[in-house]
Amino acid sequence: MKIRRHIDNYNFIADQETGMTFRWGKTLNDNPIFAPVPELADISISNHCTKGCDFCYRDSKPDKLFISLNDYKFILESLNHSLHGNVFQVALGGGEPLEHPDFIEIINLTKKFNIIPNFTTNGIFITNFIAKEIKGKVGAVALSINDLNNLVYSKIDILLKNNIRTNIHYVLNNNNINQAVKILKGDFNLSLKGINAIVFLTYKPAGRGNDELILKYNSQLKEFISLIDKNNCNINIGFDACFVPLLMHYTNTNKNFIDFCEVGFFSVYIDENLNVSPCSFSNKQDSFNLKEYDFYDIWLNKFSNFRKGINNNCNEICTSHKECKGMCPYYPTITNCYKH
């Protein structure tokens, strides 16, 4: 099934089966500045979690807030543009989404709005019941980890037996970079059998995070980058937008087939308190509450200063300078190839 949107100088087509997307401007040679209607909304449905991962960027705890089903419905209604329809996908996060008492209702409600739900989980609460309830309704489930040795394969088997596309979100930091090298060399291929993709997420010193674990441009990271073009991993590999500057500067990745940082331009973040911001790492200055402002006032007007402020002033000699948005505006120290 294909989904598409054509608005003035913005055009978008996606294949729901493969996840392949295409975006262009007035012509196929043009890139649109931003989407008049976001393509994806990253929605935190709680900040509640009982696991206590030391890399949790939201510092989620067992006594934190769950979004109400009414507030979640209000978000989906607010995202729905009167002329152009709704976002194509939502990425549900937290906290731990599967600890939300209304999780199944949230998935079903999302489908009623003709939106594809995806979610990220620590995996503890995956059960046969959950898998059967979400089967055929979600685009993908991602397991968030920072060490492949912590994967619980019985949980993965539950998802795979129910034909649920399963990814790994691997939080890449300075402590696990050696394991990440082994992943690209193929040392974990047997463990990864059946999984759709492993997506490397750049570690940020937010929440319970700290500066010590930020990726450093050292010999280990250089080796990791050198293996990207010739990796022996037996599944798809991907990277978050924060890693893209390194990807484009040091690898042969075709810049026509990759997104640079899309937050506030093509995607949006909404937390359990209905605060709308470009991404989950935004500061309060770029956050506006949905109870105070109409969503499309926020998206089209309130975010305009954020978009204008994204200028690539990097002095690195790089063939991708025109496309790259430069260093992260919130955590500049994570952009290893940026040079003043």
N, C-alpha and C positions, 0 to 999 in steps of 0.2 A: 504494500500500500504506500502511495506517495502522498506527502503533504506539501503544500506550496502556498506562497504568498507573494503577490506582486503589487507594490505600492510605489508609484512615482519612480524614484531612482533607487529603489530597494527591491531586490528579487531573491527569493529563497525557495529551494526545493530540497526535500529530504526523503530518503528511502527508509521507512520504518523497520524493514526486515534486516537491512545491513547496517543501519546507523549512518550511512554515507550522507553527507550534506553538501549542498552547493549554494553559494551566495555570490551575487554580483550586483553591479550598480546599473547605470543607464545602459551600458553595453557590457559585454562579457569581459572587456578589458578594464572596466572600472570597478573600484571597491566602494561600497556604500559607507558613509561615515558612521551611521548607526541605524538600528532597526526601529521604525516608528512604533512597532509592537515587539516587545522582547520575544526572543525565540525560546528562552528557557528561564524559569524562575527557580532559584535555589531557596527552598523554604525550610526553616528550622521549625519543627513541630513540637520541640521541647528543648530544655536545657537540663533534662533529668537523665542521669546515668548512674548505675551502681558499680560499674567496673573500675573506674578510676585510672585510666591509662595515663602514664606520665607524659605522653606527648599531646594530650587533649588541648587543642587551641582555644576551646571555649571554657575550660575549667569546669566541665559539667560534673554535677554531684547528685547524690540520691534525694536531696530535698529541694531540687529546682523545679521550675514551672513547666506544665504541659499546656499547649495551646488548646483552646476549646474547639469543639467541632463547629460551632457557630462562627467563631473567628476564622477558622480555616476556610469555611464556605465563603465568608466575607472576602477573604483574600482572592479566591478564585473568581468571584463575581467582580471584584475590583480590577483584576487583570484583563477581564473580557472587554475588548474594545468594541464600541457600538457599531463601527463600520467594518473592522478588519478581523474580528474574532479574538480568540484567546491565544495564550502561549501554547507552543507545541508540546513542551515537556516540563515537568517539575522534577527537581532533585530533592528528595526529602531527607533531612538530616536532623541532627540534634546537638547534644544529647544522643541517646540511643532510641531511634524510632520505634523499635519493637517493644519497648517498655511503655509506649503510649497506650493507655487503656482503650482508645478508639482507633487504633492503627488500621484495622481492617476496614472500618467505616470510612477512614480517610482515603484509603486506596479506592474503594468503591465510589466515593464522592468525586474523586479526581476523574475517574473514568466517565462518570455521568456528564462531566464538563468537556468530554472528548479530548482530554489531555493524557499524555502518557506519563505515568508515575515511575520514577526510579528511586532507589534509596540506598543509603550507606549504613552499614551495621557492624558492630563488633562481632556478630555471629553467635553470641551466647544463646540468644532466645529464638534461634531458628528451629522450628519443629515441623513435623509432618503436617500438622494442622495448619500452620502458617503457610507452608509451601502450597498446600492444596487450595487455600483461600486466595492466594495471589497469583496462582498459575494462570497464564494467559492474560493477565491484567497489567503486569509490569514490564517495562522495557529491559531493565537489568537490575541485579542486586550486586552491590560492591561490598567486599569485606575489607575493613580498614585495619591495617597492621603495620608494624615496623620491623618484623622479624618473621621470615617464612617458617621458622621452626615452631612458631606459636599457632600455626593454622590447625584448626580442628577439622580433620577430613570427614568425619561423620556428618558435620553440618554442611560441608560442601556437597557430599553425596546426596543429601536430602534435596538440595536445590537442583542438582544435575538430573536426578531421577525424575524430577517434575518438569524437566525441560525448561528451567529458568536460566536465562543467560546470566552467568556469574563472572564477575570481575574481581580483581584484587586492587585495592588502593594502597600502594606501598609508600609510606611516608619516609622519604629519602632524606637522611641526615648524615652528619659527619661520622657518626658511630657505626652506621650500617652500610656505608658505601662499599666496603669490601664484600659484603654479602651480595649487594646489588651487582657488583662486577661478576660474581659467580653466576648470578641469574642470567646475565647477558651471555655468559660463556656456555650456558646450557646445563650447568651442574644441578639445577633443580627441575629439569624437564619432567622427570617421572612424577614429582610432587605436583606439578602444574597441569597434569593431564586432565582434559575435559574443561578446564577454565577457559573462558573466552579471551581475556586480556589481562595484562598487568599494567596498571597506570601508575607511574612514578609521580608522587606529589612532593613538591619542594617544601621542606620543613620551615616553619615560621616560628619565631620566638614569641608566641602569643599564648595566653591562658597559662597552662602549666609548663609551657615551653620555656627555653632559656637560650641565651646567645651562644652558649658553648657548643650547641649541636647544629648551628647553621653550617651549611655546606661551605667548605673552603676549597679554593681553586688550587688543590695540591695534586700530587702524583696519582692518588687513588681516583679523584674525580676526573682527572685527565684520561686515565685508563678507561673509566666508565664511559666517558664521552666517545673515546676512540672506538669502542665496541658497538656503538649504536648502529652504525651503517652496516656492520658485518656481524651482528649478533647471532648466536646459535640458540636463542630461546625458541621453544617450539610453539609458543602462542604469540598473539599480537602484543606489541608493547606500545605504550602511549605515555604522554607527559602532560602535566598541567601547564597552564599559561605562564606560570612563574618560571618554568624551565625553558620556555621557548627562546628567549634571547641566546642562551647557550647553544641550544639546538640549532638555531639558524646561523650562528656565527662559526661554529666549529664542526658541523656535519654537512652532509650533502642533501639534506632534506629540501624538497622542492617547496619554496615559500608560497607557491600558488595553492598548495594543498594543506595549509596549516593555518590555524587561527593564532594571532597574537592575542594579548590580553583583551578579553571581550567584555569584562565587567563594566556595567554602566553604558555599554554600547550595544551589546546584543543579549546580555543576560543581566539578571537582577537578583538581589538577595533580600529576603524578608524573614525577620526573626519571629519568635513566639510571642513577642510583645507588639507585633505589627509595625516594627520599625523597618523602613525600606531604605536600602543603601546599595551602592554599586556591587559590593561583595562582602563576604562574611568577615573580612579583615578591615573593613572601612572604619574610619574614625567618626565621632559623633557629628562633626561638621558636615559630613555628607549623608547624614541620616535624617529621614523625615517620617513621621508617623502617619499611618494610613487612616487613623481616626480623625486626623486634623486636615489632611490634604487628599484630594482625589489622586488616584494612582497616576493617571496620565498627566496631571499637573506636575507630579514629582518626576516622572520619566522624561517628559518633553521639556520642562522648564527648570525645575529645581536641580536636575542633574547637569544642566548646561555648563555651569561653572566647573564642575568636575571634568567634563569632557574637554573644555578649553584648556584646562590645566595640564592635560596629558601631552607633554611635548618631549620628544626625544632629543636631549642635549648631550648625548653620549659622544665622546671624542674618539671612540674606538674606530679604527679603519675597518669597515664592515660593509659587505655588499647588501645586507639586509637593513641598512639604516633607515631607508624610506618607509619600510613596512613596520619595523619594530617600534613599540611604544616606549622603549627605554626601561629604566629601572622602576621597580614597584614603588608607587607613591606612598605606600603605608609601611613597607619594610624594605627600604632601599638596600640594606646589607645583604639581602639574599640574591641580588642580581650580580653574579660573579664577573660578568664580562663588561660591565659598565665602567667607563673611564671618564673622569671629569676633564 
